[in-house]
Each structure stands twice: as structure tokens, then as C-alpha cells.
Amino acid sequence: MRIGIDIGGTHTDGVLIDGDRLIAAAKTPTFSDNLLESISQVLRSILSGQDPGKVSTINLSTTLNTNAIVTGRIEKVGVLVVGGPGIAPETYRIGEHFHLIPGSLDHLGTETTPLDMDRLQAAVADCAGKGVKSFAVVGKFSPRNPSQENTIREHLGNRADFVSSGHLLSGQLNFGRRIHTAYYNSAVWRAFRAFSTALQESLLKFNIRADVNILKADGGTMPLLRALESPVVSIFSGPAASVMGILAMEPTDSDILMLDIGGTTTDIALFAAGQPLLEREGISIDGRPTLVRAIHVESIGIGGDSLIQVEQGVVLVGPQRLGPCMARGGSAPTLMDALNVLELVEFGNSRNSIMGIEELANRHGIPGRQLARDVVDTAINAISTRIDSLITQVNSKPVYTIQEILEDRPITPSKLIVIGGPAVVFRELLQTSLGMEVVIPPLHGVANAIGAALTRSTAQLVLTADTARGKVSIPRLEIFRSVPRSYTLETAINEAKSLLIGDLEQAGVRISAEEVQITQADSFNIVEDFYTTGRNIRVVAQVQPAVTVLLDKVNAGIRIDSGPERQLL
């Protein structure tokens, strides 16, 4: 049996699945200061009457790292950067403890300037004096040769609790993105480690001894122990879980749209020929571009608990959220209260909704029902506008699907799949606004947890070779060795596949060669003094995100245990 848990900003959802059959589902409020309590409540519900010893896998998607960055509750990070030719490293300055260490490699990985050890020692001493214990170490061409990064790491020794080395996070050469990725990886490490330790202790109390995986932003999972080394990849895993839930419940080979309407935000994703789109380079975190691979999802600050305001006669919905709607005991009217007033939903104490909307309407000289109608229209128009913008944006530039580069054709979705607790309420409203078919899956309220439960482990590996110099590098596995001039592209492809399979097997994940996809395989002549001296080879191998099984819809009508909120579902 498999358990999927999605820890959202408002609710935590959980499902128990046996094969392709849903056994139990639950929903509980998310306690942002005590995520383990949310997890425990869900586990108690879905394991009621079940043998926890039969649970083999637990997959979680969590807002932990996202919330830490958004709220500024992150670790102080010493950023130690070694530059090189090209754009100055200062361009990518991040954090309060950024230090440039003189030294450099050329684009082939050959050291052209040794590290300035005096400057390194001074930078480390400065960080130590300010209580910095986590570090990000990034050299410009370290994926070609990690020696300078490794020297800095060794010099840090026991003065560092954690070090993110740029070459281990990605084999890509994009210097700025690697700096940002390493910074955020170290910034969230301590909080993620504390969560991981407490989670494992909590699972033992339930007599669960299953493999535990964390959902990544690209829609795949990775073992929890590996996630401790690169926790940044789990950022934005919630939207990825919702996308994978669609693949498990509503597979298609058509262009479609997805909306995940939550309490705080609405996430929008676009599928091309049934496959979700990936970010071309990597996502941006807090406005900083990184190398974290992720499914392309647009978020808009509108959800069921979005605050209603009126400024100079203009009705505003979100992005602020002060708490639950007034129907559920909140202090200010929200979008859900407006839906109650219009009798589009019966949720909680509708009298509180009416009182809150009427009070706000009276302050601005607007009839209560008219304000409620304006609120709903504003929310629907904002969502429709963002959908139109996403389609235009995607059709105006090259994008990637999970499987391959998208063929040169426009994406024209004709169907919208809506998930999330309030999905049913918005069906007719969105259908009228967008003029397309709107589908609400039977288990829309826990689609994210289903997606988390059924997605498989993924990984990516980058191999580069320079046969003229007889070198091959696979940064993520710390492989830097010699190869003969006869080393070919075909050899590189076979080696990349074999190493990726072996690496996953070491983590307890077994895959077949057929599941490994080669997304890039290039070989170019190296010409020196008018003669071909060798070849530059680059291979990118990956296990693409996918669901392990399709959910059996026979059991789609199972009750979701959600306590007092069952009427919403």
C-alpha cells in the first residue's frame, strides 16, 4: 500500500492506495507552526482499521521550504564564489555573507589562477564571527573540474554544519543560476533536516516502516535521505503534486488546462498533448533564477479564503489572506463568503457570511448582493485573464514537455480540469467565462495527495566529454576521469544510462533501461590549427516524471474524511 500526503498552505490532504484502488482519503487544516500534527491527523484517519505494516511507500509534498523562503525564516548562508572570465560574480550577489574568492578555471576546467587562500581564510573567519554555519560554494566552471570547490569545502571542515557545492547540484554551466540554487539549498537545509527527523520519529509511532520520499518540483520523487542533501528541489512540490494527480485520474493525449483552487492561491498548468510543460532552464525563487527543474505552473493569489477589499470603489479579491472565511469563524469576509451570499455554495455558517458582506457593503454604499456578485466576477475575470496570458506566453516561445521538445504548433486547450476543495462551485462560472468544457474529477478535493502517492522517483544526469584532452565529467556523481580518444557519443549514452540506473539503485529505486530517456545527445568536432583533434560530447539522461498506475475510478466515490469541512467537498 502507498500513502500520499500533500501539505498545502490551508489544508493537508492524505490518501491510502492499494495498487490502483483508493482505500481511504482525509483532509485536515494545515498547522503552519506544527506540520507534523497535520500529518498525524491525516495518518490517524486514513489508517483507521488498516494494518500500517502493509504500507510500503509514503510520498509527501510539502510547503515547508516554500514558506521558509517566503517568510524569510531561512538560515544565514556564507556564499563563497570563485569567478572566472565573463560576467563578474558580483552580478549574482545574494545574501548578507557573499564573498568572492580570487581564483579561476577556464571553460575546459583547467586552473588558470590558483585560489587565494588568504582571502578564503579571511572570508571563512568573517562568516564564523557572524555565526554562519551553512555555506554555498560555487566556482564558475566547477562542473568541468570541482577541485577549487572541493578545496574550499575541505578548508571549511567542522566550521560548517552544511555545505552546498555547486557542481553537485547541477551539471549545467549557468553560473548565476548555480549560485542562487546553492544559496537556497543551504538556506532551507536546517529546517528541512529538523522536519525530516521529526517526521521519521512520528512514522515510527504509527508502526510505519516504509520508504519515505519527497515530491520534487519536476513532478518526480526522491528518497528522503537524498532530499537532505538537496532540499531545494522540493520547493513548489504542491503544484507538481496537483499536476501528477491529473495524470493519475484524467490521462489524455490532448491539450488541456488545469486549475487547482485552494484556500490561498489558484495554480494554473497547461498540458501539451497530455504532457505538462517544464520550465526551460529552471524556476525562479523569490525572483532569483535557479537550476531547479520544475513543472511550469502559474499561481494567482485568489482562493476560497482570499480577503475582500474595496478601494476607491474598486472591488479587490486577494492576494491577502487573513485567515478562514467568516462562515468558518474568520474575522473578515472572503471569496467563500461571497459565494455563500449568492447561494452558490452552502458552507459553514452562512449567516456570518451575510453579516460580513453586508457590513463591508454598507461602508461603501453598495448593496450586499451586488458586492458579492462583483467579488465573484472579479475573481473569475482574474483567473480567466491569467489563463489567456499563460496560453499566449507558451505559444510565443519554445517550451519543453516532460518527454520531448514540443513540436512547432500552437497549444489550443479545449478542456479545463479543476481540482481543489471549492472546484464544484466554480464549474459553471468558469465554463461561461472561458467558453470551454470544464471537468471536475470525482476526487478533486484530494487530487494533490493522489498525485503525490502515485508518482515515481526521478533523476537527471549530465555527462560531458572532451576526447581531445581525454576527460569525461559527471558532476552529480563526482566522476571526473580519463577516457581514450576513441570515446564516442554512443559510448557516452550507454554510460550515462548505466550510471543513472546504478545511482538510483543505490538509493533503493529500481528502474529499467527503457525508463531512462536521453533528452540531449550532442557531439561536435574540436578543431585546433585547422585539424580535428577530438570531440566535445554532451549527454543528458533522465528518468521522466510519471505515475506508477492510473487510479481505478470505480472507487472514486469514496468519502473524504474531512471533519467539519465535509460539506465543501
Secondary structure in CASP SS format (residue, H / E / C, confidence):
PFRMAT SS
TARGET T0000
AUTHOR 0000-0000-0000
METHOD secondary structure of the structure
MODEL  1
M C 1.00
R E 1.00
I E 1.00
G E 1.00
I E 1.00
D E 1.00
I E 1.00
G C 1.00
G C 1.00
T C 1.00
H E 1.00
T E 1.00
D E 1.00
G E 1.00
V E 1.00
L E 1.00
I E 1.00
D E 1.00
G C 1.00
D C 1.00
R E 1.00
L E 1.00
I E 1.00
A E 1.00
A E 1.00
A E 1.00
K E 1.00
T E 1.00
P E 1.00
T C 1.00
F C 1.00
S C 1.00
D C 1.00
N C 1.00
L H 1.00
L H 1.00
E H 1.00
S H 1.00
I H 1.00
S H 1.00
Q H 1.00
V H 1.00
L H 1.00
R H 1.00
S H 1.00
I H 1.00
L C 1.00
S C 1.00
G C 1.00
Q C 1.00
D C 1.00
P H 1.00
G H 1.00
K H 1.00
V C 1.00
S C 1.00
T E 1.00
I E 1.00
N E 1.00
L E 1.00
S E 1.00
T E 1.00
T C 1.00
L H 1.00
N H 1.00
T H 1.00
N H 1.00
A H 1.00
I H 1.00
V H 1.00
T C 1.00
G C 1.00
R C 1.00
I C 1.00
E C 1.00
K C 1.00
V E 1.00
G E 1.00
V E 1.00
L E 1.00
V E 1.00
V E 1.00
G C 1.00
G C 1.00
P C 1.00
G C 1.00
I C 1.00
A C 1.00
P H 1.00
E H 1.00
T H 1.00
Y H 1.00
R C 1.00
I C 1.00
G C 1.00
E C 1.00
H C 1.00
F E 1.00
H E 1.00
L E 1.00
I C 1.00
P C 1.00
G C 1.00
S E 1.00
L E 1.00
D C 1.00
H C 1.00
L C 1.00
G C 1.00
T C 1.00
E E 1.00
T E 1.00
T E 1.00
P C 1.00
L C 1.00
D C 1.00
M H 1.00
D H 1.00
R H 1.00
L H 1.00
Q H 1.00
A H 1.00
A H 1.00
V H 1.00
A H 1.00
D H 1.00
C H 1.00
A H 1.00
G H 1.00
K C 1.00
G C 1.00
V C 1.00
K C 1.00
S E 1.00
F E 1.00
A E 1.00
V E 1.00
V E 1.00
G E 1.00
K C 1.00
F C 1.00
S C 1.00
P C 1.00
R C 1.00
N C 1.00
P C 1.00
S H 1.00
Q H 1.00
E H 1.00
N H 1.00
T H 1.00
I H 1.00
R H 1.00
E H 1.00
H H 1.00
L H 1.00
G H 1.00
N H 1.00
R H 1.00
A C 1.00
D C 1.00
F E 1.00
V E 1.00
S E 1.00
S E 1.00
G H 1.00
H H 1.00
L H 1.00
L H 1.00
S C 1.00
G C 1.00
Q C 1.00
L C 1.00
N C 1.00
F H 1.00
G H 1.00
R H 1.00
R H 1.00
I H 1.00
H H 1.00
T H 1.00
A H 1.00
Y H 1.00
Y H 1.00
N H 1.00
S H 1.00
A H 1.00
V H 1.00
W H 1.00
R H 1.00
A H 1.00
F H 1.00
R H 1.00
A H 1.00
F H 1.00
S H 1.00
T H 1.00
A H 1.00
L H 1.00
Q H 1.00
E H 1.00
S H 1.00
L H 1.00
L H 1.00
K H 1.00
F C 1.00
N C 1.00
I C 1.00
R C 1.00
A C 1.00
D E 1.00
V E 1.00
N E 1.00
I E 1.00
L E 1.00
K C 1.00
A C 1.00
D C 1.00
G C 1.00
G C 1.00
T E 1.00
M E 1.00
P E 1.00
L H 1.00
L H 1.00
R H 1.00
A H 1.00
L C 1.00
E C 1.00
S C 1.00
P H 1.00
V H 1.00
V H 1.00
S H 1.00
I C 1.00
F C 1.00
S H 1.00
G H 1.00
P H 1.00
A H 1.00
A H 1.00
S H 1.00
V H 1.00
M H 1.00
G H 1.00
I H 1.00
L H 1.00
A H 1.00
M H 1.00
E C 1.00
P C 1.00
T C 1.00
D C 1.00
S C 1.00
D C 1.00
I E 1.00
L E 1.00
M E 1.00
L E 1.00
D E 1.00
I E 1.00
G C 1.00
G C 1.00
T C 1.00
T C 1.00
T E 1.00
D E 1.00
I E 1.00
A E 1.00
L E 1.00
F E 1.00
A E 1.00
A C 1.00
G C 1.00
Q E 1.00
P E 1.00
L E 1.00
L E 1.00
E C 1.00
R C 1.00
E C 1.00
G C 1.00
I C 1.00
S E 1.00
I E 1.00
D C 1.00
G C 1.00
R E 1.00
P E 1.00
T C 1.00
L C 1.00
V C 1.00
R C 1.00
A C 1.00
I E 1.00
H C 1.00
V E 1.00
E E 1.00
S E 1.00
I E 1.00
G C 1.00
I C 1.00
G C 1.00
G C 1.00
D C 1.00
S C 1.00
L E 1.00
I E 1.00
Q E 1.00
V E 1.00
E E 1.00
Q C 1.00
G C 1.00
V E 1.00
V E 1.00
L E 1.00
V E 1.00
G C 1.00
P C 1.00
Q C 1.00
R C 1.00
L C 1.00
G C 1.00
P C 1.00
C C 1.00
M H 1.00
A H 1.00
R H 1.00
G C 1.00
G C 1.00
S C 1.00
A C 1.00
P C 1.00
T E 1.00
L H 1.00
M H 1.00
D H 1.00
A H 1.00
L H 1.00
N H 1.00
V H 1.00
L C 1.00
E C 1.00
L C 1.00
V C 1.00
E C 1.00
F C 1.00
G C 1.00
N C 1.00
S H 1.00
R H 1.00
N H 1.00
S H 1.00
I H 1.00
M H 1.00
G H 1.00
I H 1.00
E H 1.00
E H 1.00
L H 1.00
A H 1.00
N H 1.00
R H 1.00
H C 1.00
G C 1.00
I C 1.00
P C 1.00
G H 1.00
R H 1.00
Q H 1.00
L H 1.00
A H 1.00
R H 1.00
D H 1.00
V H 1.00
V H 1.00
D H 1.00
T H 1.00
A H 1.00
I H 1.00
N H 1.00
A H 1.00
I H 1.00
S H 1.00
T H 1.00
R H 1.00
I H 1.00
D H 1.00
S H 1.00
L H 1.00
I H 1.00
T H 1.00
Q H 1.00
V H 1.00
N H 1.00
S C 1.00
K C 1.00
P C 1.00
V C 1.00
Y E 1.00
T E 1.00
I C 1.00
Q C 1.00
E C 1.00
I E 1.00
L C 1.00
E C 1.00
D C 1.00
R C 1.00
P C 1.00
I C 1.00
T C 1.00
P C 1.00
S C 1.00
K E 1.00
L E 1.00
I E 1.00
V E 1.00
I E 1.00
G C 1.00
G C 1.00
P C 1.00
A H 1.00
V H 1.00
V H 1.00
F H 1.00
R H 1.00
E H 1.00
L H 1.00
L H 1.00
Q H 1.00
T H 1.00
S H 1.00
L H 1.00
G C 1.00
M C 1.00
E E 1.00
V E 1.00
V E 1.00
I C 1.00
P C 1.00
P C 1.00
L C 1.00
H H 1.00
G H 1.00
V H 1.00
A H 1.00
N H 1.00
A H 1.00
I H 1.00
G H 1.00
A H 1.00
A H 1.00
L H 1.00
T E 1.00
R C 1.00
S E 1.00
T C 1.00
A E 1.00
Q E 1.00
L E 1.00
V E 1.00
L E 1.00
T E 1.00
A E 1.00
D E 1.00
T C 1.00
A C 1.00
R C 1.00
G C 1.00
K E 1.00
V E 1.00
S E 1.00
I E 1.00
P H 1.00
R H 1.00
L H 1.00
E C 1.00
I E 1.00
F E 1.00
R E 1.00
S E 1.00
V C 1.00
P C 1.00
R C 1.00
S C 1.00
Y C 1.00
T C 1.00
L H 1.00
E H 1.00
T H 1.00
A H 1.00
I H 1.00
N H 1.00
E H 1.00
A H 1.00
K H 1.00
S H 1.00
L H 1.00
L H 1.00
I H 1.00
G H 1.00
D H 1.00
L H 1.00
E H 1.00
Q H 1.00
A C 1.00
G C 1.00
V C 1.00
R C 1.00
I C 1.00
S C 1.00
A H 1.00
E H 1.00
E H 1.00
V E 1.00
Q E 1.00
I E 1.00
T E 1.00
Q E 1.00
A E 1.00
D E 1.00
S E 1.00
F E 1.00
N E 1.00
I E 1.00
V E 1.00
E E 1.00
D C 1.00
F C 1.00
Y E 1.00
T E 1.00
T E 1.00
G E 1.00
R E 1.00
N E 1.00
I E 1.00
R E 1.00
V E 1.00
V E 1.00
A E 1.00
Q E 1.00
V E 1.00
Q C 1.00
P C 1.00
A C 1.00
V E 1.00
T C 1.00
V C 1.00
L C 1.00
L C 1.00
D C 1.00
K H 1.00
V H 1.00
N H 1.00
A C 1.00
G C 1.00
I C 1.00
R C 1.00
I E 1.00
D E 1.00
S C 1.00
G H 1.00
P H 1.00
E H 1.00
R H 1.00
Q H 1.00
L H 1.00
L C 1.00
END
